[in-house]
Amino acid sequence: MGKSIFVDLTRCTACRGCQVACKQWKNLPGEDTRQTGSYQNPPDLSFPTIRLVRFVETKINGKLEWLFFPEQCRHCYAAPCKSQADAYNEKAMLQDEETGAVYTTPEIMTITGDDIQAVQEACPYNIPRIGPGKKGVSKCDFCFDRITNNMAPACVLSCPTGTMNYGTEEEMLKLANERLVEVKKRYPDATLGDPDNVRVIYLFQTDPKIYYKNAIAEAPTPHTRRELFANLMGK
């Protein structure tokens, strides 16, 4: 069954605790940034920033709404980025059979130039970021060192509002569907983001595209389908 994260965006206050926890646990450097007219900082994911809380200020039914979107790799059941990386180096990106986590190895730095750009562009969520010198990519690894030692990912552990939840695939899908029913009473347009294709499931209170253009996949590719993953893993 593997592991999953359920992200209830209706409970997110944009405290950015998950963003800070990710930096701290991974010992990732900060970035020099400038004010861009938004509280979102930095303005996008990057090689040293693999988790970001996106901010959107918009009107919904005539009312001002803040929409917060803590973004990370979705850990697709059959990840297109891994499929693309395998074409160049089968040891560069791996998927753990027990948890389902998709993670890079030091071998990822052997993929360079147009080849690494192809790996980045394979992701329907625009997550991987290319490293300096157009070598390798970085992305969330589900805190692989933590989850394989029966610990929750750092982002989940840091969340004070119940936005971030971690457990088995079955537990998180059950929680996501229960919360969807409840949230729809207040937000009729609420929806789950690609729950049949990914291990990081978002609950959006409104159209996911308002949160971010790559919040959900435009059209799930054959590589991301749960059925294909099950076949590949012999389950």
Secondary structure, DSSP 8 states (H G I E B T S, - for coil): --EEEEEEGGG-----HHHHHHHHHHT---------SSS-SSSS-BTTB--EEEEEEEEETTEEEEEEEEE----BTT-HHHHHHHTT-TTSEEE-TTT--EEE-GGGGG-BHHHHHHHHHT-TT---EEEGGGEEEE---TTHHHHTTT---HHHHH-SSS-EEEEEHHHHHHHHHHHHHHHTTT-TT-EESSTTTBSEEEEESS-HHHH-TTSS-SS--GGG-HHHHHHHTT-
